[in-house]
Amino acid sequence: MRRIGLCALLTCILPSPSVTAEGIVTAGIHLARVAGGDETIGAFYTDGQDDLFWLGHSDPQRARLSTFLAVADSADLHGLPPDRYGSQALRELLAGARTQSDLMRLDVEITRRFVEFADALRFGVLEPGRVVPAIKRQPGAHDPATLVRLAKSSDLSRILSALVPPGPEYGRLVSERQRLLTLILEGGWGPEIRAGRLELGDQGSAVVALRNRLVLMNYLDPRSETVFDDVITEAVRRFQADHGLHSDGIAGPATIAALNVSARDRLRAVLVAMERERWGPGERGRRHVLVNLTDFHARLIDAGEEVFRTRSVIGKAVPDRETPEFSDVMTHMVINPSWNVPRSIVVKEYLPRLRKNPGAVSHLQIIDHRGRVVSRGRSFSKYSARSFPYSMRQPPGPRNALGSVKFMFPNPYNIYLHDTPSQSLFSQPVRAFSHGCVRLDDPAEFAEALLAEQSDDPRGLFEGIRATGQERTVMLEEPVPVHLIYRTAIPKPGGGMEYRADIYGRDARIWRALEAEGLTVPDVEERVASVAAGG
C-alpha cells in the first residue's frame, strides 16, 4: 500500500486552530473518556494535558508524531513484528480520520501504541515463562503515564533510543541481524555441502561448496583453489571453535551439519537472542558469574573481561532435569560440603531401592526430622513417595556428589554450582547429565578466583580449609551476581558470532511464539537454492 506523507495527512485531517472551547482546547476530559477502561492513559489526559498529545498544528505535536512514526518504522530492525509495532496501521488510521471525535480516538490509540512499542523494545514481545516455564525471568513494564509525560518534556527520539536493552550484546545482535538479512536477500550461503567428511588433500565439488560457505561466513578470504589445503583447514578450525565443536580442522559429520545450517536459521537464532536480551538480566554487574547453558562453560567476568573460565555440566535434556534460567547473587561457598539430597531424587530414585533393600545406597545417611541418623536395620517397604518421613544426606568425603566445594546463590529452584567426582563427563562435547545443578570442571581454581578479591592468598585459604575435611562456609565479602542464561547466538566482543545447538529446544519454542506474533524472515535463500538445484 502506498505510504501517504505525514505532512499531507495532517494538513487534510486536522481542524483549524480556531476550534472552539468545545473542541481541542478542552480535549483532556474528552480524551480521558475515550481512553475508557485504561486508567493510566486516561489519568494522563486529565492530569494537566489540555490538548491532543500527538495530533495538532503545533510544532511539538507534529515533531512528536513524526518521530514516533519514524521510530515505529524501525520495528523490524529490532526484531519486533512490524505489522504489530510498525507505523503502517497508524498511517492508515490517520488517513481515515475525518472528525474531531476521530482525532481524539486516534490520539489515544497512538498513545497506547507508543506505550506498547516502548514496552516491547525494552522488555520484549513475549512473556517468557508462558513460552518456556524453565525461564524464570520477569520482564518489567513502563508506567504509561510516566512514559508519556517524559515524552512530552524530552526529546522523543533520545528517549526511544535509550529504551534498548543495556550492554553491548544487543547492539551487536542488531548488526548481525542486518548482515544476515542482506546476505539472505543476496542468495544466502549457496548450495549445501554434500559430503560425509572432508579433510586435508580432498578436492571436488563438495570442497568448492565448503570453500564458498567459509568465504561467505567470513572465515576465509575469497579464493579460487579447489583443494582442501592448509588455509581451508585453518578456516575450518576457526569455524569449529565458534560453533562449540572439536577444533581439529577436519570437516566431519558434526562440522558439516553446522556448516549446512542456513542463514535463515542463523537469523532466527539472532532474533530469538534479541528477544532474550530484552528479558534480561540487563546490567550484569561489574564482577559476575555467567553460565551460558548451551555453551557448557561457566565464566567469571570482571569489568567486561573474562578472568576465569571452566567447563560445566548442566541438567539433562528431560523435562524435570533441565537447568532453569534466572539470575541471583552468590553470597557464600561451602567447602567440604554435605549433600542434602533433594526430595524429588529421594522419592523417585532412592526410595524404590530402599523398599527392596534397606542397605541400598549405603553411601547416603537417612535423617529424621530431628537431624538424627536413622538405622538401616528396619524395613522401608511401607512408605510411599508421599509418606516417606525422612531426608537423605551424604557427608563430606571424596565420593560426595558435590565434590569439595559448592557455590551458593540462594534461590527457590535449589540450583547451585558445585564440584563433582564424575570428572569423565567433562570430556564429552555435549555435557547435559545433571539433575539440574551446574557442575564445574575446575572448582578449586574457580573458588580461588572468587576469593582473590578478599584474600592475599586465596589458594592457601581454600586449600587450608579443604585439607581439614570438615564442612565450612566461607562468606563472600562482596556478593557476586550469577546469571544462568541460554543463548544459541552469541556476539563476540571483537566482532563476529558464535553459535550453539539448541540443547533443550527452548529457542525453537520461542521462535514459534514470535512467528505467531507476526515475526518472519525472508525465504529468498530457499528460492535461490531451488533454482540452483534446477527446481
DRENTOR-60400 format. One record per residue (C-alpha): residue number from 1; y, z, x; residue in three letters. Coordinates in nm, 2 decimals. Example, Ala and Ser with C-alpha at 12.3 -4.5 7.8 and 13.67 -1.06 7.14 Angstrom:
<rs>
1 -0.45 0.78 1.23 ALA
2 -0.11 0.71 1.37 SER
</rs>
This chain:
<rs>
1 0.00 0.00 0.00 MET
2 0.35 -0.09 0.13 ARG
3 0.53 0.22 0.25 ARG
4 0.88 0.25 0.10 ILE
5 1.16 0.35 0.32 GLY
6 1.27 0.71 0.27 LEU
7 1.64 0.64 0.26 CYS
8 1.59 0.37 -0.01 ALA
9 1.37 0.61 -0.21 LEU
10 1.62 0.89 -0.20 LEU
11 1.91 0.66 -0.30 THR
12 1.72 0.54 -0.60 CYS
13 1.59 0.87 -0.73 ILE
14 1.84 1.14 -0.65 LEU
15 2.10 1.23 -0.91 PRO
16 2.47 1.21 -0.81 SER
17 2.64 1.51 -0.66 PRO
18 2.83 1.56 -0.98 SER
19 2.53 1.70 -1.17 VAL
20 2.65 1.99 -1.40 THR
21 2.58 2.36 -1.37 ALA
22 2.27 2.30 -1.59 GLU
23 2.14 2.07 -1.31 GLY
24 2.06 2.11 -0.95 ILE
25 2.32 2.37 -0.86 VAL
26 2.13 2.63 -1.06 THR
27 1.79 2.48 -0.97 ALA
28 1.65 2.80 -0.82 GLY
29 1.54 2.96 -1.15 ILE
30 1.40 2.64 -1.29 HIS
31 1.22 2.57 -0.97 LEU
32 1.06 2.92 -0.98 ALA
33 0.94 2.84 -1.33 ARG
34 0.80 2.50 -1.21 VAL
35 0.61 2.69 -0.94 ALA
36 0.41 2.85 -1.22 GLY
37 0.15 3.09 -1.10 GLY
38 0.23 3.06 -0.73 ASP
39 0.43 3.38 -0.70 GLU
40 0.51 3.35 -0.33 THR
41 0.66 3.00 -0.37 ILE
42 0.83 3.10 -0.70 GLY
43 0.98 3.40 -0.53 ALA
44 1.12 3.18 -0.25 PHE
45 1.31 2.97 -0.50 TYR
46 1.46 3.28 -0.68 THR
47 1.54 3.46 -0.36 ASP
48 1.87 3.30 -0.25 GLY
49 1.76 2.94 -0.30 GLN
50 2.01 2.79 -0.54 ASP
51 1.93 2.43 -0.48 ASP
52 1.64 2.19 -0.42 LEU
53 1.49 2.26 -0.08 PHE
54 1.38 1.91 0.02 TRP
55 1.54 1.67 -0.22 LEU
56 1.92 1.63 -0.23 GLY
57 2.22 1.45 -0.09 HIS
58 2.30 1.69 0.19 SER
59 2.22 1.60 0.55 ASP
60 2.00 1.91 0.60 PRO
61 1.79 1.83 0.29 GLN
62 1.74 1.47 0.40 ARG
63 1.66 1.56 0.76 ALA
64 1.42 1.83 0.64 ARG
65 1.22 1.60 0.42 LEU
66 1.23 1.31 0.67 SER
67 1.10 1.54 0.95 THR
68 0.82 1.68 0.73 PHE
69 0.70 1.34 0.62 LEU
70 0.70 1.21 0.98 ALA
71 0.50 1.51 1.09 VAL
72 0.26 1.47 0.80 ALA
73 0.21 1.11 0.91 ASP
74 0.05 1.26 1.23 SER
75 -0.22 1.45 1.03 ALA
76 -0.50 1.23 1.17 ASP
77 -0.36 1.28 1.53 LEU
78 -0.46 1.64 1.48 HIS
79 -0.79 1.57 1.32 GLY
80 -0.67 1.66 0.97 LEU
81 -0.78 1.44 0.68 PRO
82 -0.49 1.20 0.63 PRO
83 -0.55 1.15 0.26 ASP
84 -0.52 1.52 0.20 ARG
85 -0.24 1.62 0.45 TYR
86 -0.07 1.29 0.52 GLY
87 0.26 1.17 0.36 SER
88 0.14 0.87 0.16 GLN
89 0.07 1.06 -0.16 ALA
90 0.41 1.23 -0.14 LEU
91 0.58 0.90 -0.08 ARG
92 0.41 0.76 -0.39 GLU
93 0.53 1.07 -0.59 LEU
94 0.88 1.01 -0.46 LEU
95 0.87 0.65 -0.57 ALA
96 0.77 0.76 -0.92 GLY
97 1.03 1.04 -0.97 ALA
98 1.29 0.94 -1.24 ARG
99 1.44 1.26 -1.39 THR
100 1.58 1.59 -1.28 GLN
101 1.25 1.76 -1.40 SER
102 1.06 1.51 -1.19 ASP
103 1.27 1.62 -0.89 LEU
104 1.21 1.99 -0.95 MET
105 0.83 1.94 -0.98 ARG
106 0.83 1.72 -0.67 LEU
107 1.04 1.97 -0.47 ASP
108 0.79 2.25 -0.55 VAL
109 0.50 2.01 -0.47 GLU
110 0.65 1.93 -0.13 ILE
111 0.68 2.30 -0.06 THR
112 0.32 2.35 -0.14 ARG
113 0.21 2.06 0.07 ARG
114 0.43 2.19 0.36 PHE
115 0.26 2.53 0.35 VAL
116 -0.09 2.37 0.32 GLU
117 -0.02 2.14 0.62 PHE
118 0.12 2.43 0.83 ALA
119 -0.19 2.64 0.75 ASP
120 -0.43 2.35 0.83 ALA
121 -0.26 2.27 1.15 LEU
122 -0.27 2.63 1.28 ARG
123 -0.58 2.78 1.11 PHE
124 -0.80 2.48 1.01 GLY
125 -0.92 2.28 0.72 VAL
126 -1.24 2.48 0.66 LEU
127 -1.34 2.84 0.60 GLU
128 -1.58 2.87 0.90 PRO
129 -1.81 3.14 0.75 GLY
130 -1.87 2.93 0.44 ARG
131 -1.99 2.64 0.65 VAL
132 -2.18 2.84 0.92 VAL
133 -2.24 3.21 0.83 PRO
134 -2.30 3.28 1.20 ALA
135 -1.93 3.20 1.28 ILE
136 -1.78 3.55 1.24 LYS
137 -1.42 3.44 1.26 ARG
138 -1.14 3.49 1.00 GLN
139 -0.86 3.24 1.05 PRO
140 -0.53 3.36 0.92 GLY
141 -0.27 3.21 0.68 ALA
142 0.10 3.19 0.68 HIS
143 0.31 3.37 0.42 ASP
144 0.46 3.07 0.23 PRO
145 0.80 3.23 0.16 ALA
146 0.85 3.34 0.52 THR
147 0.74 3.00 0.65 LEU
148 0.97 2.81 0.42 VAL
149 1.27 3.04 0.49 ARG
150 1.20 2.98 0.86 LEU
151 1.21 2.60 0.80 ALA
152 1.54 2.64 0.62 LYS
153 1.71 2.82 0.91 SER
154 1.55 2.65 1.21 SER
155 1.46 2.31 1.35 ASP
156 1.16 2.20 1.13 LEU
157 1.01 1.97 1.40 SER
158 1.02 2.25 1.65 ARG
159 0.85 2.49 1.40 ILE
160 0.57 2.25 1.33 LEU
161 0.52 2.17 1.70 SER
162 0.48 2.55 1.76 ALA
163 0.21 2.58 1.50 LEU
164 -0.07 2.40 1.70 VAL
165 -0.33 2.64 1.84 PRO
166 -0.23 2.82 2.17 PRO
167 -0.38 2.74 2.50 GLY
168 -0.42 2.41 2.69 PRO
169 -0.76 2.32 2.54 GLU
170 -0.62 2.19 2.21 TYR
171 -0.37 1.95 2.37 GLY
172 -0.65 1.81 2.59 ARG
173 -0.87 1.76 2.29 LEU
174 -0.58 1.57 2.11 VAL
175 -0.55 1.34 2.42 SER
176 -0.93 1.29 2.43 GLU
177 -0.93 1.20 2.06 ARG
178 -0.67 0.93 2.12 GLN
179 -0.86 0.80 2.42 ARG
180 -1.19 0.77 2.24 LEU
181 -1.03 0.62 1.93 LEU
182 -0.87 0.35 2.14 THR
183 -1.20 0.29 2.32 LEU
184 -1.39 0.26 1.99 ILE
185 -1.13 0.01 1.85 LEU
186 -1.19 -0.20 2.16 GLU
187 -1.56 -0.20 2.12 GLY
188 -1.69 0.13 2.24 GLY
189 -1.92 0.16 2.54 TRP
190 -2.11 -0.16 2.49 GLY
191 -2.49 -0.21 2.45 PRO
192 -2.72 0.08 2.48 GLU
193 -2.93 0.13 2.79 ILE
194 -3.28 0.00 2.71 ARG
195 -3.49 0.18 2.97 ALA
196 -3.70 0.50 3.01 GLY
197 -3.60 0.57 3.37 ARG
198 -3.36 0.41 3.62 LEU
199 -3.32 0.51 3.98 GLU
200 -3.21 0.40 4.33 LEU
201 -3.31 0.04 4.40 GLY
202 -3.37 -0.07 4.04 ASP
203 -3.19 -0.38 3.91 GLN
204 -3.17 -0.59 3.59 GLY
205 -3.00 -0.58 3.25 SER
206 -3.06 -0.21 3.20 ALA
207 -2.89 -0.13 3.53 VAL
208 -2.60 -0.35 3.42 VAL
209 -2.57 -0.17 3.09 ALA
210 -2.58 0.16 3.28 LEU
211 -2.31 0.04 3.52 ARG
212 -2.09 -0.07 3.23 ASN
213 -2.12 0.25 3.04 ARG
214 -2.04 0.45 3.35 LEU
215 -1.73 0.24 3.41 VAL
216 -1.60 0.29 3.05 LEU
217 -1.68 0.66 3.07 MET
218 -1.46 0.68 3.39 ASN
219 -1.75 0.78 3.62 TYR
220 -1.74 0.45 3.81 LEU
221 -1.47 0.21 3.92 ASP
222 -1.51 -0.15 3.79 PRO
223 -1.77 -0.34 4.00 ARG
224 -2.00 -0.64 3.98 SER
225 -2.31 -0.51 4.16 GLU
226 -2.63 -0.52 3.95 THR
227 -2.84 -0.29 4.17 VAL
228 -2.88 0.08 4.12 PHE
229 -2.72 0.18 4.45 ASP
230 -2.58 0.49 4.61 ASP
231 -2.25 0.45 4.43 VAL
232 -2.42 0.45 4.09 ILE
233 -2.64 0.74 4.20 THR
234 -2.33 0.95 4.27 GLU
235 -2.18 0.84 3.94 ALA
236 -2.49 0.94 3.75 VAL
237 -2.48 1.28 3.93 ARG
238 -2.12 1.34 3.81 ARG
239 -2.22 1.24 3.45 PHE
240 -2.52 1.48 3.46 GLN
241 -2.30 1.76 3.58 ALA
242 -2.06 1.70 3.29 ASP
243 -2.34 1.70 3.04 HIS
244 -2.54 2.01 3.14 GLY
245 -2.82 1.80 3.29 LEU
246 -3.01 1.84 3.62 HIS
247 -2.79 1.65 3.87 SER
248 -3.05 1.45 4.07 ASP
249 -2.88 1.11 4.03 GLY
250 -3.19 0.97 3.85 ILE
251 -3.13 0.84 3.50 ALA
252 -3.44 0.98 3.34 GLY
253 -3.50 1.01 2.96 PRO
254 -3.27 1.30 2.90 ALA
255 -2.99 1.14 3.10 THR
256 -3.03 0.80 2.93 ILE
257 -3.03 0.97 2.59 ALA
258 -2.70 1.14 2.68 ALA
259 -2.56 0.81 2.81 LEU
260 -2.65 0.63 2.49 ASN
261 -2.46 0.88 2.27 VAL
262 -2.20 0.66 2.10 SER
263 -1.83 0.70 2.15 ALA
264 -1.81 0.77 1.77 ARG
265 -2.04 1.07 1.81 ASP
266 -1.84 1.20 2.10 ARG
267 -1.53 1.16 1.89 LEU
268 -1.69 1.36 1.61 ARG
269 -1.76 1.64 1.86 ALA
270 -1.40 1.63 1.98 VAL
271 -1.27 1.65 1.62 LEU
272 -1.51 1.95 1.55 VAL
273 -1.38 2.12 1.87 ALA
274 -1.02 2.07 1.75 MET
275 -1.11 2.24 1.42 GLU
276 -1.28 2.52 1.61 ARG
277 -0.97 2.57 1.82 GLU
278 -0.77 2.63 1.50 ARG
279 -1.02 2.91 1.40 TRP
280 -0.96 3.10 1.72 GLY
281 -0.99 3.30 1.93 PRO
282 -0.64 3.19 2.01 GLY
283 -0.49 3.38 2.30 GLU
284 -0.79 3.49 2.50 ARG
285 -0.62 3.74 2.73 GLY
286 -0.52 3.72 3.09 ARG
287 -0.86 3.86 3.20 ARG
288 -1.15 3.78 2.97 HIS
289 -1.52 3.70 2.94 VAL
290 -1.60 3.36 2.80 LEU
291 -1.95 3.27 2.68 VAL
292 -1.99 2.92 2.56 ASN
293 -2.33 2.93 2.38 LEU
294 -2.40 2.56 2.42 THR
295 -2.34 2.58 2.80 ASP
296 -2.58 2.87 2.87 PHE
297 -2.33 3.04 3.10 HIS
298 -2.10 3.34 3.10 ALA
299 -1.77 3.33 3.28 ARG
300 -1.51 3.58 3.39 LEU
301 -1.17 3.43 3.37 ILE
302 -0.86 3.58 3.53 ASP
303 -0.51 3.42 3.48 ALA
304 -0.67 3.09 3.39 GLY
305 -0.90 3.08 3.69 GLU
306 -1.28 3.12 3.68 GLU
307 -1.36 3.41 3.92 VAL
308 -1.73 3.45 3.83 PHE
309 -2.00 3.25 3.66 ARG
310 -2.36 3.33 3.58 THR
311 -2.64 3.16 3.38 ARG
312 -2.72 3.30 3.05 SER
313 -2.99 3.31 2.79 VAL
314 -2.88 3.30 2.42 ILE
315 -3.06 3.36 2.09 GLY
316 -3.35 3.14 1.99 LYS
317 -3.26 2.85 1.76 ALA
318 -3.41 3.00 1.45 VAL
319 -3.20 3.14 1.16 PRO
320 -3.25 3.51 1.23 ASP
321 -3.21 3.50 1.61 ARG
322 -2.91 3.27 1.67 GLU
323 -2.63 3.43 1.86 THR
324 -2.32 3.46 1.64 PRO
325 -1.97 3.35 1.73 GLU
326 -1.70 3.62 1.75 PHE
327 -1.45 3.80 1.97 SER
328 -1.43 4.16 2.06 ASP
329 -1.34 4.39 2.35 VAL
330 -1.57 4.51 2.63 MET
331 -1.50 4.88 2.68 THR
332 -1.78 5.00 2.90 HIS
333 -2.11 4.92 3.07 MET
334 -2.43 5.13 3.07 VAL
335 -2.62 5.14 3.40 ILE
336 -2.99 5.21 3.38 ASN
337 -2.98 5.17 3.00 PRO
338 -3.24 5.27 2.74 SER
339 -3.32 5.00 2.49 TRP
340 -3.29 5.12 2.14 ASN
341 -3.49 4.86 1.96 VAL
342 -3.31 4.70 1.66 PRO
343 -3.46 4.80 1.33 ARG
344 -3.53 4.43 1.25 SER
345 -3.75 4.40 1.56 ILE
346 -3.92 4.73 1.50 VAL
347 -4.04 4.65 1.14 VAL
348 -4.10 4.28 1.19 LYS
349 -4.27 4.27 1.53 GLU
350 -4.39 4.62 1.63 TYR
351 -4.49 4.80 1.31 LEU
352 -4.76 4.55 1.22 PRO
353 -4.92 4.61 1.57 ARG
354 -4.88 4.99 1.53 LEU
355 -5.05 4.98 1.20 ARG
356 -5.36 4.83 1.36 LYS
357 -5.34 5.03 1.68 ASN
358 -5.12 5.34 1.73 PRO
359 -5.13 5.28 2.11 GLY
360 -4.98 4.94 2.09 ALA
361 -4.66 4.86 2.27 VAL
362 -4.71 5.17 2.48 SER
363 -4.40 5.10 2.69 HIS
364 -4.19 5.20 2.39 LEU
365 -4.13 5.55 2.27 GLN
366 -4.14 5.63 1.89 ILE
367 -3.85 5.85 1.80 ILE
368 -3.80 6.07 1.49 ASP
369 -3.47 6.13 1.32 HIS
370 -3.40 6.43 1.54 ARG
371 -3.44 6.23 1.86 GLY
372 -3.78 6.36 1.95 ARG
373 -4.07 6.15 2.09 VAL
374 -4.34 6.11 1.83 VAL
375 -4.71 6.15 1.94 SER
376 -4.92 5.83 1.92 ARG
377 -5.22 6.05 1.81 GLY
378 -5.16 5.96 1.44 ARG
379 -5.20 5.66 1.21 SER
380 -4.91 5.44 1.11 PHE
381 -5.11 5.23 0.86 SER
382 -4.95 5.39 0.56 LYS
383 -4.60 5.28 0.65 TYR
384 -4.43 4.96 0.52 SER
385 -4.12 4.80 0.67 ALA
386 -3.91 4.99 0.41 ARG
387 -4.08 5.33 0.46 SER
388 -4.13 5.35 0.83 PHE
389 -3.92 5.66 0.92 PRO
390 -3.90 5.62 1.30 TYR
391 -3.70 5.43 1.55 SER
392 -3.82 5.30 1.89 MET
393 -3.68 5.32 2.23 ARG
394 -3.76 5.20 2.58 GLN
395 -3.64 5.44 2.86 PRO
396 -3.48 5.31 3.18 PRO
397 -3.70 5.15 3.43 GLY
398 -3.80 4.83 3.60 PRO
399 -3.97 4.70 3.28 ARG
400 -3.68 4.78 3.05 ASN
401 -3.59 4.49 2.83 ALA
402 -3.22 4.54 2.92 LEU
403 -3.29 4.55 3.29 GLY
404 -3.05 4.76 3.50 SER
405 -2.72 4.72 3.30 VAL
406 -2.58 4.63 2.96 LYS
407 -2.22 4.54 2.89 PHE
408 -2.08 4.68 2.56 MET
409 -1.82 4.53 2.33 PHE
410 -1.90 4.73 2.02 PRO
411 -1.94 4.50 1.72 ASN
412 -2.11 4.51 1.38 PRO
413 -2.36 4.24 1.49 TYR
414 -2.53 4.46 1.76 ASN
415 -2.47 4.19 2.02 ILE
416 -2.40 4.26 2.39 TYR
417 -2.45 4.11 2.73 LEU
418 -2.74 4.25 2.95 HIS
419 -2.98 4.21 3.23 ASP
420 -3.34 4.12 3.18 THR
421 -3.67 4.14 3.37 PRO
422 -3.76 3.79 3.24 SER
423 -3.60 3.60 3.53 GLN
424 -3.81 3.29 3.50 SER
425 -3.63 3.19 3.18 LEU
426 -3.31 3.12 3.38 PHE
427 -3.48 2.82 3.55 SER
428 -3.50 2.64 3.21 GLN
429 -3.23 2.38 3.13 PRO
430 -3.21 2.49 2.76 VAL
431 -3.20 2.87 2.76 ARG
432 -3.24 2.98 2.40 ALA
433 -3.50 3.26 2.40 PHE
434 -3.35 3.59 2.30 SER
435 -3.33 3.78 1.97 HIS
436 -2.95 3.72 1.97 GLY
437 -2.80 3.91 2.26 CYS
438 -2.69 3.73 2.58 VAL
439 -2.89 3.78 2.89 ARG
440 -2.73 3.73 3.23 LEU
441 -2.89 3.60 3.55 ASP
442 -2.67 3.79 3.79 ASP
443 -2.58 4.11 3.60 PRO
444 -2.52 4.32 3.91 ALA
445 -2.26 4.07 4.05 GLU
446 -2.11 4.05 3.71 PHE
447 -2.07 4.42 3.69 ALA
448 -1.91 4.43 4.03 GLU
449 -1.66 4.16 3.93 ALA
450 -1.56 4.37 3.63 LEU
451 -1.53 4.69 3.83 LEU
452 -1.32 4.52 4.11 ALA
453 -1.01 4.60 3.90 GLU
454 -1.07 4.97 3.92 GLN
455 -1.27 5.03 4.24 SER
456 -1.21 4.96 4.61 ASP
457 -1.59 4.94 4.65 ASP
458 -1.73 4.80 4.32 PRO
459 -2.07 4.72 4.48 ARG
460 -2.11 5.07 4.62 GLY
461 -2.01 5.22 4.28 LEU
462 -2.26 5.01 4.09 PHE
463 -2.55 5.04 4.33 GLU
464 -2.50 5.41 4.38 GLY
465 -2.54 5.47 4.01 ILE
466 -2.83 5.23 3.97 ARG
467 -3.02 5.39 4.26 ALA
468 -3.03 5.72 4.06 THR
469 -3.24 5.56 3.79 GLY
470 -3.05 5.77 3.54 GLN
471 -2.87 5.63 3.24 GLU
472 -2.49 5.64 3.29 ARG
473 -2.19 5.50 3.10 THR
474 -1.90 5.36 3.31 VAL
475 -1.58 5.30 3.11 MET
476 -1.36 5.01 3.20 LEU
477 -1.01 5.14 3.27 GLU
478 -0.87 4.82 3.13 GLU
479 -1.09 4.68 2.84 PRO
480 -1.18 4.31 2.87 VAL
481 -1.18 4.07 2.57 PRO
482 -1.51 3.89 2.52 VAL
483 -1.53 3.56 2.34 HIS
484 -1.85 3.41 2.22 LEU
485 -1.77 3.05 2.14 ILE
486 -1.96 2.73 2.06 TYR
487 -1.82 2.41 2.20 ARG
488 -2.01 2.08 2.24 THR
489 -1.69 1.90 2.36 ALA
490 -1.52 2.09 2.65 ILE
491 -1.20 1.97 2.82 PRO
492 -1.19 2.02 3.19 LYS
493 -0.88 2.18 3.34 PRO
494 -0.84 1.90 3.59 GLY
495 -0.90 1.62 3.34 GLY
496 -1.20 1.46 3.18 GLY
497 -1.45 1.61 2.95 MET
498 -1.78 1.79 2.94 GLU
499 -2.03 1.76 2.65 TYR
500 -2.33 1.98 2.55 ARG
501 -2.60 1.94 2.29 ALA
502 -2.56 2.10 1.95 ASP
503 -2.83 2.35 2.01 ILE
504 -2.80 2.53 1.68 TYR
505 -2.69 2.23 1.47 GLY
506 -2.37 2.40 1.38 ARG
507 -2.13 2.12 1.48 ASP
508 -2.33 1.88 1.26 ALA
509 -2.27 2.11 0.96 ARG
510 -1.90 2.14 1.04 ILE
511 -1.87 1.76 1.07 TRP
512 -2.04 1.71 0.73 ARG
513 -1.79 1.96 0.58 ALA
514 -1.50 1.78 0.74 LEU
515 -1.62 1.45 0.62 GLU
516 -1.64 1.60 0.27 ALA
517 -1.27 1.68 0.31 GLU
518 -1.19 1.32 0.39 GLY
519 -1.20 1.31 0.77 LEU
520 -1.35 0.99 0.91 THR
521 -1.40 0.80 1.23 VAL
522 -1.39 0.42 1.28 PRO
523 -1.71 0.22 1.26 ASP
524 -1.58 -0.07 1.48 VAL
525 -1.83 0.02 1.75 GLU
526 -2.13 -0.04 1.53 GLU
527 -2.00 -0.38 1.42 ARG
528 -1.93 -0.49 1.77 VAL
529 -2.28 -0.37 1.88 ALA
530 -2.43 -0.56 1.59 SER
531 -2.25 -0.88 1.69 VAL
532 -2.36 -0.83 2.05 ALA
533 -2.72 -0.80 1.93 ALA
534 -2.70 -1.11 1.72 GLY
535 -2.69 -0.93 1.39 GLY
</rs>
